[in-house]
Amino acid sequence: MTTRNEPAAGGASYAGIAIRGRAGALLVAATVLASMVGFIDAYMINVAIPAIGRDLGTGVTGLQWVLTGYLVTVASMLLLAGALADHFGWRRLLMIGLGVMLIASLCCAAAPNTAALIAARVVQGAGGAMVVPSSLALLNGTLRPADRAKGIGIWAGLSTLGTTLGPYGGGWLIDHASWRYVFLLNVPLIAAALWVLRGVPEVSRPRRELSVDLLGALLTVVGLGGVIYALTAGPSDGWGSATVLVPGGVGVVCLAALVPVEQRQAAPMLRTALFRIRQFVAINAATVLFYGALSAASYLVVLQCQLQLGYSATEAGAALIPESAVFLLVSPFAGALVARVGVRWPMAVGILIVAGGFAWLSAASPGDSYLSAILPGALLWGLGIGLTVAPLTAGVLAAVDDADLGEASAINDAASRVGGVVLIALVPALLGVGGSDDLVEPLGHRYQTAMLVMAALSVVAAVITLGYVARGRPPATQLPATPRVHGCAVPVST
């Protein structure tokens, strides 16, 4: 396995495998299945939240941790897992990550209480952190260079299809059986991925020297965990309570210490020199805001559909399918548009269109029909992200040298995940939940405000894009042949 045409063991040049053929088909199938597992675990849980709350008697804080426990772990371990994959091999780490997720999924389905469910979700996140960087790296590094763009295109399309239909299937299981079966949807996918991976060739390649930045990883985990805990507990415990201030303060200190600590590391997890590049910083800042807004808006819309509009879990899971369909139709044209006019305007316009979709969806209230309240906003949402994802990716890659493309991509992926977990953690505060363990009444009073906040954050992301992203076109070698699928770019809508 290799990310370039590097010499294989013994000095021979590794040319990669062709996508047409048994080995290529198995490779694509394995990476698509693995990616679907990670996407589903991250976001299908949205449709199950009301049912989990009713069955386990879980309050808002507990439900938030069911959501964010997975997301925090993936976001904080992503760069560390990438380093492990480069040393031990993408295929090997992918199989280990899938095994961890299989065990964790079974534990989630059997969880007797909220604490056990949250613990299993954290373990799921550790497995997800190993699966996410390994699956696409395995695909890209094992295929021959001429087939990589085609392989990524097939991977993106099939992964998107799975994450579009998955919430509908999960909602159906909740309505007709139990929320526990949602966690079992991944079991056949994981089993199939592990079986198919047996037929994927193991390619010898020079391995990166193992230099794991344990201190950087620890600061990231504790920092993100402390901040997210404080944001989650604040509405119920009071923002001035010790249970909020202490973990929040520790988290902020750890995150603040991360930059100087990484600057002193011989082999840092996060190379801070990249953050001296204005366009790189600007696009990552826009990514945090925009993808955070996408994640929180998706959660809010699903809750509103079920708790205020009277949708079943199946109907709520299907509500945003038109968004994904529009995304699939528009995204192939976005790369060509970037090649013509550059990154700046397509990205900014796309983000603003999504903001318009959020504003439309903010008005959805009991008694409104799907055609008037949800569908127009969903279509705007799909059009906007279809225009945004390709230029955003191209802009990040164009901002750095070729030698830094892999790390730049990983940092941008991590930025999207951090934005998602932080904004989802802020949802109870935006709804004004307070000490209440019920989301129904807060949604009735503050849903529109919370959605308009997501629209405003998107507008800020567009302003950052217009102010700091270069006007020119990126080099042709850095234009994505197909839009890169972020950790939450595609599944975030479902």
N, C-alpha and C positions, 0 to 999 in steps of 0.2 A: 504494500500500500504506500502511496506517495502522493504528495501534493503537486509535485512537478515531475519532469522527466529526470529524476535523480538516478544515480547509479544504484543498482540493486547490489545485493551481496555478491561478492566475487568480481565486482567491477563492471558487470554487464549493465547496459542501459535498459531500464524498464519502460516499455512503450505503452503499457496499459492494455485493458481488454476492450473489445468492441461491444457496443451496446446491442448490436444484432448478434444473437447467439445465446446459448443457454446461460453462460456465466454472466453476461451483461443483463439478461432478463432477471436472473436471480438477484443480482446486485441491486437493480432498481426496485424490485419487489421488497427486498429486505429493508432498504432505507426508507421507502414509503411507509411500510408497516411500522417501523420504529418511530418515525416522525409523527405518525397519527397517534401513537400511544402518548407521546409527550404533549401534543396539542390537546387531546381529549382530557387528560388528567388535569391540565391547567384550567380549562374553561367550561367543560361540560357540567362541572359542579354547580354552575350558576342556576341551572333549572332545578336542581335538587335541594337548594337551600331551604325553601319553605317547608318541604316535606321532612327534612332532617330536623328542623326546628320543632315541628309538631311531634315527631316520633320520639326524639330524645329529650324533649323539654329544654332545648338549648336557647339561651338568650342571645342577644345581638353580638356581644363580645365573643362568645364561643363560636358562633357562625362565621364571624369575621376571620377567626383563626383557622377554621376549616378551609376557608378560601386562601388566606395569605400564608399559612404554614408552608404550603407547597411552593408558592411563588417566591417567598423570601429565600428558601433553601436553594432553589434553582438559580436565582439571581446572584446570590452571594458565592456560590460554588462554581459558577460557569467557567471563569477564567482558569481556576485551579484544575477543573476537570479537563479543560483543553490541553493544559500542559501534561497531565497524566496520559491523555490519549496520544499525544505526540511521542511520548517515551515508550509506553507499553504497547501501542498499536491501536488503531481506531476500531478494528473488528473486535479485538479482545475486550476493550473497554465498553464497546456497545453491547456485547453479550452480557457482561457483568451488570451494566446499568439496567438492561431489560430484566435480568434475574431479580435484581433488587426491586424493581417496579412490580414484578409479578407477585412477590411475597407481600409487598406493601399493599397492593390492590386487594388481595385476599384478606389482609388484616383490616382494611377499611370496610369491606363488606361485612365482616363479622364483628365490628367494633361494638362493645356493649354500652359504651357511654361516650360523651363528647371528648373527654381527655384522651381516650384510646384512639378515637378517630383522628384527632389533631396530631397525635404522635405518629400514627401511620401515614398521614399526609406529609409530615416532615421527612419521613424515610422515603416516601414516593418522590419528593423533591430532590433528595440526594441521588436517586436513580435517574431522575429526569436530567439532572445536571451532567451526568455521564452520557446520556443518550443524545442530548441536543447537539453538542459540538461534534460528536463522533459520527452521526449518521450522514450528514451532508459532506463532512470531510472524507469519509469512506467512499461515498459516491464519486466525488470530484477527484479524489486521489487515485482511484482504481481504474476509472475509465480512461481510455486513450484521449489525448487532448482534443482531437477532432470531434469527439462524441460528447464532450462535457456539457456544452451549452444545451444540446438536445436532451441529455440525461437530466439536467437540472430542471428543464422545462417540463418533462414528464413527471418528475418528482413533485414539482410545485403544484401542477394541476391535480394529480391524484391525491396529494395530501390535503389540498383545499377541498376536494370533493368529500373526503372523509370527515373533515371537521365541519363541513356544512350540514351533512346528513346526520352526523353523530348526535348533536343535541336533540334532534327530532326523535331519534331512537331512544335516547335517554329519557326524554319526556314521556314517551309511550310506556316505557318500563315503569316509571314512577306512577303513572295513572293506572296501570293494569296489574302491577305487582308490588314493588317496593323500591325505595331510593337505593337500597343496598345493591341492587342489580346493576345500577349505573357503574359501580366500581368493577363489576365483573365483565363489562363490555370489552375491557382491555385484555382480558385473559386470553381469548382466542387470537387476538392480534399479536400479543407477545409470544404465544406458543408458535404461531405461524412464522413470525420474524426469526425466532431462534432456530426453527427448523430450516428455513430458507438460507440463513447465514451459514449453515453447514456446507452449502454448495458454493459459497463465495470464496474465490481463491485468496489465500494468504500470500501477499506479495512482500518479498524481502526488500527492505529499504534502510538507509541509515537512520538510526533513531536519535532523536534529540537527547542530549545528556540530561539526566534527571536532576532538576534543580527546582524543587518545590518551595515556593515562597509561603511557608506555613504562617509566618507572622502576618503577612499581608492578608492571607485568607482568613485568619482568626479575627483581625480587625474588621474585615468586611462583614463576616457573619455576625459578630457581636454588635457592630455599628448599625447595620440594617435591622437586625433583630430588635435592638433596643429602641430605635426610632419607631419602628412599626408597632411594637408593643405599646409604646406611649400613645401613639395616634389611635390605636384600637381601644385602649382602656380609658382614654381621656373623657369621652362623652359620658361613660357610666360612673367612673370613679371620681371625676372632677379633675380639671386640668392642673389644679394646685396641690393635689394629693401626692404623697411620697411614692405611691405605687406607679405614678405617671412620671414624676420629675426625676426619680433616681434612674430608672432604665432609659428614659429619654436623654438625660444628661450623659450617661455612660455611652450611649449610642452616638451622640454628637461628638464627644471627645474622641472616640475610636475612629470615626469617619474623618475628623479633622486631622488626626495623627497619621492617617493612611498615606497622604501625599509625601510628607517629609520622610516617613519610614521607607516608602518605595524608592525615593530618590537615593537612599543610602544602600539599597540592596544591590548585590552584584548581579543577580538574575531576578528582577522584580516581576511580580504578577501583572502589574500595571505600569507600563512605561510612560512616565509623565511627560517626556519630551514631546509626545504627540499633542499635548494640550497647549503647546505654544503656537499651534497652527489655527488661525482665526476661523477659517471655514469649518475645520474639523470640530472645534468647540461649539460653533454656532449650530451646526446640524445635530450634534448630540444633545445640545440644550433643547432644540426644537423636538427631537425625538422623545426626550423625557416627558415634555409637556403633552405632545400630541398622542403618543401611545398610552400615556397615563390616562388621558381623557377618553381614548377609545375603550380602554379596559373598564373604567368606572362607568362610562355611559352604557356599555353592554350589560353590566350588572344591574344598573338602575332600570333599564328598559325591561329586562326579564322580570325583575321584581314588580315593576308597575303592571306589567301584563298579567301576572298571576294574582297579585294581592289587591289591585285596584280595578283592573279592567275585567276580571273574572275569567281569564284564560285558563285552560287546563295546562298541565306541564307540557303535554304534547304540543299544544297550540303555541305556548310561549317559546318552545324550542324551535318551532318552525317560523316564528314571526319575522326573523331577520334573514331567512334564506334568500329572499330577493336581493339583499345587499351583496351576498357572496356571488350570486349569479352575475350581477352587474360588474363586480370586481373582475371576475373571470373574463368577461367580454371586453372590458376597457383596458386591462393591464397589458395585453400584447401590443397595443398601440402606443403606450406611454414610453417604452424604450425608444421607439422611432421618433417620437416627439422630442425627447431629450436630445437625440442626435442632431435634430434640426435647430432647436431654439435654446438648448442648454438646460441646466438644472433649476435655476432660480424661479422662473415663472410657473412652470408646471407644478412644482412642489408647493409653492405658495397658494396658487389657485386651488389645487386639490385640497389642501388643508382648510381653506375658507369654505369650500363646498361642503366638507364634512361638518364644519361649524354650523352651516345653514341647516344641515340634516338634524343636528342636535337640537337646534332652536325649534324646528318643526316638531320633533318628537317630544319636546318639553311640554307641549300643549295637550298631549294625550291624557284624557280624563274619562272617568266612568260614563258609559253611555255612548261614547264615540265608536264609530265603526272602524274596522281594520283598514279599509280602503282610504279613509280620510285621515286617520290619526297616526298610523304606523307606516303604511306602504310608501307614501311620498318621502318621508324622512329616511327610510331604509334605502330607497333608490339613490337619494342624494349622497348618503353615506357610502354606498358602493362605488358611485362615480368618483367621489373624492379620493378614497383610498386607492382606487385604480389609477388615478393620476399621480398620486403622491409617492407610492412605494418605490417605483423605478428611479425617479430623480433623486429621492432621498438616498438610496443605496449608491447610485452613481456619484452623487456629490461627496459622500463620505470617502469612497475609494479614490476619487480624483484629488482629494485634499492631501493625500500622503504619497510617499514614494512606493514603488513596486514592492520593495522589501518589507514594507509595513502593512501590506494589504490584509493579511490574515489577522493581525492584531487589531487593525482598525475596524474590521468587520466584527470581531468578537466584542470590542468595546461598545460599538453601536448596538449590537444585540443585547448586551447587558444593560445599556441605557434604556432600551425599550422595556425591559423587564422591571428595572427599578422604578420607572415611571408608573407602570401598571400596578405594582404592589403598593406603592405609596398612595396613589389616588384611590385605590380600592379601600385601603385602610382609612382614608378620610371620609368615606361615604357616610358612616353613622354621624359624624360631626356635621357634615353638610345637611343631613336630614334632620338634625336637631333631636337625635334619639334621646339624649340625656340618660336618665336611669331606667328608662323603659326597656323591657325585653321584647317589645312588639314593634314590628316595622310597618304595620298597616297604617296606623294613624300618622306617624311621621311622613310616610310616603304621600299621604293625602294632602299634607300641608306644605311639604318642602320639595317634592319631586321636581317641579318645574324650576325652582331655584337651583337645585343641584345640577340639572341638565344644562341650564344656562351658564353655570360656572364652567362646565366642560366645554361649552361653545366658546366662552371667553378665553380659556386656556389655549384652545386651538387657534384663536385669532392672534394671541401673543406669539405662538409658534410660527404663524405665518409672517408676522412682523419681523421676528428674528431672521427668518429666511430671507425676506426682502432686504433687510439691512446689512446682512453679513455674508451671504452666499454670493459667489462670483457670478457675473453675467455670462461669461463665456461657456462654450461647450466643453465637457470633459473629454479627455483623450479617448479615441475609439477603443483602445485596449481595456478601458475601464468602464465601458458601457455594459450593463448587464444584458445578456441576450434575452433573458426573461427576468421578471422582477424577483429579487431575492426575497424569500419568505422569512421574515423576522420570527423570533420566538413568539411574538404575539401579533404580528401583522395580519395574518389571515384568520386565525381562530378567535381573535379578540372580539369579533362581531357576534360570535355564537355562544 
